[in-house]
């Protein structure tokens, strides 16, 4: 049968069913009545015959009516089934689908049942997308509470949204006073319409975590606008002044929102993992792993630390890959990379893990590989513009930025960015200094490049991705390379280096560095990741 014959046949079928739909709509040429729950439905034998094998067994040439029992099935579901028989499609609502599927089962109408299931899949997918979008929005609001309270977007939020934020244990603040200050701004923005929400929102503030002086100086004026508010303030003061009364104060939530974040330091010589508590500035042993590699790169994703490549004590580069489960502290072998490499960097973007550049015993590399976590396999993506190893990389707004490194005895100040969605690399403005083994970290809307080079430097440069420009920031307190930097509470924490084991903190707000602690040992081949 040729294409024209196919077209003719489909056209004939289309016209035939179009006429049957017309007959159904106009009530023409009915040749059978279907009796369902004592209600008579006029229809056509040919349509019933096509719709279901059940009807085919019950119909014969002379029958004029057929009685079917559908106990518990609403009449609207029967009407929908008839509509589907004639049109092949039907408008559905979620609350109707269960009864229609039940009817389709009774009547052996597999087409209708599949249609209902397809509809439910679409509804669930759309609901999942909406739910995921809401989760992403909530996570952004929770993680950037101090930033959003400065904008009109926060002041125009609904009372329900504000209450959801203030109630959350995951609200990222450094003190409960900041929560109250945000609430105060929101209420005062439209006092007339919002004063009735004040008490319910104030119950979300954890006043036991506020100082007495703050309660008396800042909270009093707002609390005393209502009798309930005055009682809430009085209970908060009782919590502080009369500890034995705390069990009688049910509205006083004293649970801290500030989570103990830790930095896991992975030493690539011994593969010991130590944890540094950012609040207490104390160290604990986390785990020891049997990984024979050194100079590997790492990435953290889904409560696992992934270990990529490296080289062994026989001076040979490796393609091996491992994952370390942070819950069970167990080690798992994963499929090897396509290329052996060490002194690479790794980055995670939207659940995709990329390993970039490195050295393979004879030459610097510009190749990039992507690990598919779901399929547990590797693929090659677009290569960097420059070969490099000993470089640094960060993720900013879904793009991967790569800085410096070495290309076969030539130190680099070049910078490039990888658009993971387009699979494209782009050259950016170079750093002012050439750097190998530098540290790079994102703080709000800037990227900082710290130290580096075999001749150690204390120079720090700040990059603005929006304008593609560099400025010089305050020098760190030590000249070193092979440092690791992380961002915490809008500050940079810089760990160790080749020559020193000090932990430095940099505050961009005042462009000042200070030494806050020391590492237990000096490491010059390590990586770091922040975890809760």
ROZA-959771 format. One record per residue (C-alpha): residue in one letter; x, y, z. Coordinates in steps of 0.25 Angstrom, whole numbers, padded with zeros to 4 digits, always signed. Example, Ala and Ser with C-alpha at 12.3 -4.5 7.8 and 13.67 -1.06 7.14 Angstrom:
REM residues 2
a+0049-0018+0031/s+0055-0004+0029/
//
This chain:
REM residues 532
x+0000+0000+0000/x+0006+0013-0004/x+0005+0027+0003/x-0007+0031-0005/x-0015+0019-0001/x-0011+0021+0014/x-0016+0036+0013/x-0029+0031+0006/x-0032+0021+0016/x-0029+0031+0028/x-0038+0041+0021/x-0049+0031+0019/x-0048+0027+0034/x-0048+0042+0038/x-0061+0045+0030/x-0068+0033+0035/x-0066+0036+0049/x-0069+0050+0047/x-0083+0046+0042/x-0085+0037+0054/x-0082+0049+0063/x-0092+0057+0056/x-0103+0046+0057/x-0100+0045+0072/x-0101+0060+0074/x-0114+0061+0065/x-0120+0048+0071/x-0121+0041+0057/x-0121+0027+0052/x-0121+0021+0066/x-0123+0006+0066/x-0121+0001+0080/x-0124+0006+0094/x-0115+0004+0106/x-0122+0003+0119/x-0112+0007+0131/x-0118+0009+0145/x-0132+0010+0139/x-0128+0021+0130/x-0129+0019+0115/x-0117+0024+0105/x-0120+0023+0090/x-0108+0019+0082/x-0102+0012+0070/x-0099-0003+0070/x-0086-0001+0061/x-0081+0009+0072/x-0083-0001+0083/x-0077-0012+0075/x-0064-0003+0073/x-0063+0002+0087/x-0062-0011+0095/x-0061-0026+0094/x-0071-0027+0105/x-0082-0021+0096/x-0078-0029+0084/x-0081-0042+0091/x-0095-0036+0096/x-0099-0031+0083/x-0106-0038+0071/x-0113-0034+0059/x-0127-0033+0065/x-0126-0028+0079/x-0132-0014+0081/x-0128-0011+0095/x-0118-0015+0105/x-0118-0014+0120/x-0105-0012+0127/x-0103-0010+0142/x-0093+0001+0147/x-0096+0002+0162/x-0089+0014+0169/x-0085+0020+0155/x-0090+0034+0154/x-0099+0038+0141/x-0088+0048+0137/x-0078+0037+0136/x-0087+0029+0127/x-0089+0042+0118/x-0074+0044+0118/x-0072+0029+0113/x-0082+0031+0102/x-0075+0044+0098/x-0062+0037+0097/x-0068+0026+0088/x-0072+0036+0078/x-0061+0046+0079/x-0048+0039+0084/x-0046+0050+0093/x-0054+0056+0105/x-0052+0067+0115/x-0048+0062+0129/x-0047+0067+0143/x-0038+0061+0154/x-0050+0057+0163/x-0057+0050+0151/x-0046+0041+0147/x-0047+0030+0157/x-0062+0027+0154/x-0059+0027+0139/x-0047+0018+0140/x-0056+0008+0149/x-0067+0009+0138/x-0056+0007+0127/x-0052-0006+0134/x-0067-0011+0135/x-0069-0009+0120/x-0055-0013+0116/x-0052+0000+0109/x-0037+0000+0109/x-0036+0012+0101/x-0044+0020+0111/x-0036+0015+0122/x-0022+0018+0115/x-0028+0032+0112/x-0031+0035+0127/x-0017+0030+0131/x-0010+0039+0121/x-0018+0050+0127/x-0014+0047+0141/x+0000+0046+0137/x-0001+0060+0131/x-0007+0066+0143/x+0003+0059+0152/x+0014+0065+0144/x+0009+0079+0144/x+0006+0078+0159/x+0020+0073+0161/x+0026+0085+0153/x+0018+0095+0160/x+0022+0088+0174/x+0036+0088+0170/x+0036+0103+0165/x+0029+0106+0179/x+0040+0098+0186/x+0051+0106+0178/x+0044+0119+0181/x+0043+0116+0196/x+0057+0111+0197/x+0062+0124+0191/x+0054+0132+0201/x+0059+0124+0213/x+0073+0125+0208/x+0073+0139+0205/x+0064+0145+0216/x+0073+0157+0219/x+0075+0161+0205/x+0060+0160+0201/x+0055+0168+0213/x+0062+0180+0207/x+0053+0179+0194/x+0039+0183+0191/x+0036+0168+0187/x+0037+0165+0202/x+0028+0176+0206/x+0017+0172+0196/x+0017+0157+0201/x+0004+0152+0206/x+0003+0149+0221/x+0002+0134+0218/x+0016+0135+0211/x+0022+0143+0222/x+0017+0133+0233/x+0022+0121+0225/x+0036+0128+0225/x+0036+0132+0239/x+0031+0119+0244/x+0042+0111+0237/x+0054+0104+0244/x+0062+0106+0231/x+0061+0121+0231/x+0075+0126+0229/x+0078+0137+0239/x+0090+0139+0249/x+0081+0144+0260/x+0066+0144+0263/x+0066+0159+0264/x+0067+0159+0249/x+0054+0151+0248/x+0047+0161+0256/x+0053+0173+0249/x+0048+0167+0236/x+0034+0165+0242/x+0034+0179+0247/x+0037+0185+0233/x+0026+0176+0226/x+0015+0180+0236/x+0019+0195+0236/x+0018+0196+0221/x+0003+0195+0221/x+0000+0196+0236/x-0015+0198+0234/x-0018+0185+0227/x-0007+0177+0234/x-0008+0180+0248/x-0019+0169+0250/x-0008+0159+0245/x+0002+0164+0255/x+0000+0155+0267/x-0001+0142+0258/x+0012+0146+0252/x+0019+0150+0265/x+0016+0136+0270/x+0026+0131+0259/x+0038+0139+0265/x+0046+0132+0275/x+0047+0142+0286/x+0055+0134+0295/x+0067+0135+0286/x+0066+0150+0286/x+0073+0158+0297/x+0066+0165+0308/x+0071+0178+0303/x+0066+0176+0289/x+0052+0172+0295/x+0051+0184+0303/x+0057+0194+0293/x+0052+0189+0280/x+0040+0179+0282/x+0032+0187+0292/x+0026+0197+0283/x+0021+0187+0273/x+0016+0177+0283/x+0008+0187+0292/x-0001+0190+0280/x-0010+0179+0285/x-0013+0171+0298/x-0008+0158+0292/x+0005+0165+0287/x+0007+0170+0302/x+0005+0156+0307/x+0015+0150+0297/x+0025+0161+0301/x+0023+0158+0316/x+0024+0143+0314/x+0037+0145+0306/x+0043+0153+0318/x+0038+0143+0328/x+0046+0132+0319/x+0059+0140+0322/x+0056+0145+0336/x+0049+0133+0342/x+0054+0120+0337/x+0045+0111+0345/x+0033+0117+0338/x+0037+0113+0324/x+0029+0100+0324/x+0016+0109+0326/x+0020+0117+0313/x+0015+0109+0302/x+0017+0120+0291/x+0031+0122+0294/x+0039+0114+0283/x+0054+0113+0287/x+0059+0104+0276/x+0070+0111+0269/x+0069+0113+0254/x+0084+0114+0252/x+0090+0100+0248/x+0104+0096+0251/x+0110+0096+0237/x+0123+0088+0236/x+0134+0088+0226/x+0139+0074+0221/x+0154+0074+0218/x+0158+0063+0209/x+0173+0061+0210/x+0177+0054+0197/x+0190+0048+0203/x+0184+0040+0214/x+0169+0041+0209/x+0166+0045+0224/x+0153+0054+0225/x+0153+0063+0236/x+0141+0072+0240/x+0142+0087+0244/x+0130+0093+0251/x+0129+0107+0246/x+0121+0112+0259/x+0130+0105+0270/x+0143+0106+0261/x+0146+0092+0266/x+0151+0079+0258/x+0146+0065+0259/x+0150+0052+0251/x+0140+0049+0241/x+0145+0037+0233/x+0157+0030+0227/x+0156+0024+0213/x+0164+0014+0205/x+0167+0022+0192/x+0181+0020+0187/x+0180+0033+0178/x+0186+0047+0181/x+0183+0060+0174/x+0169+0056+0171/x+0157+0066+0170/x+0144+0065+0177/x+0130+0069+0177/x+0118+0068+0186/x+0104+0064+0181/x+0093+0057+0188/x+0100+0054+0201/x+0112+0048+0194/x+0126+0053+0191/x+0131+0049+0178/x+0146+0047+0175/x+0151+0048+0161/x+0164+0043+0156/x+0178+0047+0162/x+0191+0039+0161/x+0197+0028+0169/x+0211+0026+0175/x+0216+0020+0162/x+0215+0034+0156/x+0204+0030+0147/x+0191+0038+0145/x+0177+0031+0147/x+0163+0030+0142/x+0157+0024+0155/x+0145+0030+0161/x+0139+0027+0175/x+0127+0032+0183/x+0127+0034+0198/x+0113+0033+0205/x+0113+0044+0216/x+0102+0036+0224/x+0108+0022+0224/x+0123+0027+0221/x+0124+0015+0211/x+0133+0016+0198/x+0127+0012+0185/x+0135+0010+0172/x+0128+0017+0160/x+0131+0015+0145/x+0144+0021+0141/x+0146+0034+0133/x+0149+0034+0118/x+0162+0041+0120/x+0173+0039+0131/x+0175+0052+0138/x+0180+0059+0151/x+0180+0073+0156/x+0166+0075+0151/x+0154+0083+0156/x+0140+0078+0157/x+0127+0085+0158/x+0112+0082+0159/x+0102+0090+0152/x+0087+0086+0152/x+0090+0071+0156/x+0101+0070+0145/x+0115+0067+0149/x+0127+0073+0141/x+0141+0070+0142/x+0150+0080+0135/x+0165+0080+0129/x+0176+0074+0137/x+0189+0067+0134/x+0191+0053+0128/x+0206+0050+0130/x+0211+0056+0117/x+0202+0068+0114/x+0192+0078+0120/x+0177+0075+0116/x+0166+0084+0112/x+0156+0073+0110/x+0143+0073+0119/x+0135+0061+0123/x+0121+0060+0129/x+0116+0049+0139/x+0102+0045+0138/x+0098+0042+0152/x+0085+0035+0148/x+0091+0026+0137/x+0104+0025+0144/x+0112+0027+0131/x+0121+0038+0125/x+0121+0046+0113/x+0130+0056+0106/x+0125+0071+0105/x+0131+0083+0099/x+0146+0085+0102/x+0152+0098+0109/x+0159+0108+0100/x+0172+0106+0107/x+0179+0094+0113/x+0181+0095+0128/x+0184+0088+0141/x+0185+0093+0155/x+0174+0103+0152/x+0162+0107+0160/x+0147+0107+0156/x+0134+0112+0162/x+0119+0111+0159/x+0112+0125+0158/x+0097+0126+0153/x+0098+0112+0146/x+0111+0115+0138/x+0125+0109+0141/x+0136+0119+0142/x+0150+0114+0141/x+0163+0122+0146/x+0178+0121+0143/x+0186+0109+0145/x+0198+0104+0136/x+0199+0100+0122/x+0212+0092+0121/x+0222+0101+0129/x+0214+0114+0125/x+0206+0120+0137/x+0192+0126+0132/x+0184+0138+0136/x+0173+0134+0126/x+0159+0132+0130/x+0147+0125+0122/x+0133+0122+0125/x+0125+0109+0121/x+0110+0111+0118/x+0105+0097+0122/x+0092+0098+0114/x+0098+0102+0101/x+0111+0094+0103/x+0119+0106+0099/x+0132+0112+0105/x+0135+0127+0105/x+0148+0135+0108/x+0146+0146+0118/x+0155+0157+0123/x+0168+0151+0129/x+0173+0153+0143/x+0183+0163+0146/x+0193+0153+0152/x+0197+0139+0146/x+0193+0128+0156/x+0194+0113+0158/x+0188+0106+0170/x+0180+0118+0174/x+0167+0118+0182/x+0154+0123+0176/x+0140+0125+0183/x+0127+0132+0180/x+0122+0143+0190/x+0108+0148+0187/x+0111+0155+0173/x+0126+0154+0172/x+0137+0143+0170/x+0149+0145+0178/x+0163+0138+0174/x+0173+0137+0185/x+0188+0134+0185/x+0194+0124+0176/x+0206+0121+0168/x+0219+0113+0172/x+0225+0126+0176/x+0214+0129+0187/x+0206+0142+0186/x+0196+0148+0196/x+0189+0156+0185/x+0174+0155+0184/x+0166+0159+0172/x+0151+0161+0171/x+0143+0158+0158/x+0130+0164+0154/x+0123+0154+0145/x+0112+0164+0141/x+0123+0175+0135/x+0134+0165+0133/x+0144+0173+0140/x+0154+0171+0151/x+0158+0180+0163/x+0168+0177+0174/x+0163+0173+0188/x+0171+0174+0201/x+0183+0164+0202/x+0182+0152+0210/x+0191+0151+0223/x+0200+0140+0217/x+0206+0137+0204/x+0203+0123+0199/x+0197+0114+0189/x+0189+0102+0189/x+0179+0108+0199/x+0164+0105+0199/x+0153+0115+0201/x+0139+0114+0204/x+0128+0124+0206/x+0120+0125+0220/x+0111+0136+0225/x+0115+0145+0213/x+0130+0144+0217/x+0142+0136+0212/x+0148+0125+0220/x+0162+0121+0214/x+0168+0108+0219/x+0183+0105+0220/x+0192+0105+0208/x+0206+0098+0204/x+0214+0105+0215/x+0204+0109+0226/x+0192+0103+0233/x+0185+0115+0238/x+0170+0118+0235/x+0167+0132+0230/x+0154+0140+0229/x+0151+0151+0220/x+0140+0161+0221/x+0137+0167+0208/x+0128+0178+0215/x+0141+0184+0221/x+0152+0178+0212/x+0159+0172+0224/x+0166+0159+0227/x+0168+0152+0240/x+0173+0139+0245/x+0162+0131+0253/x+0168+0117+0255/x+0178+0107+0251/x+0177+0094+0244/x+0181+0081+0252/x+0192+0078+0241/x+0198+0085+0229/x+0192+0079+0216/x+0196+0083+0202/x+0187+0074+0194/x+0173+0075+0199/x+0159+0079+0196/x+0147+0085+0204/x+0132+0084+0204/x+0122+0091+0213/x+0111+0082+0219/x+0100+0083+0230/
//
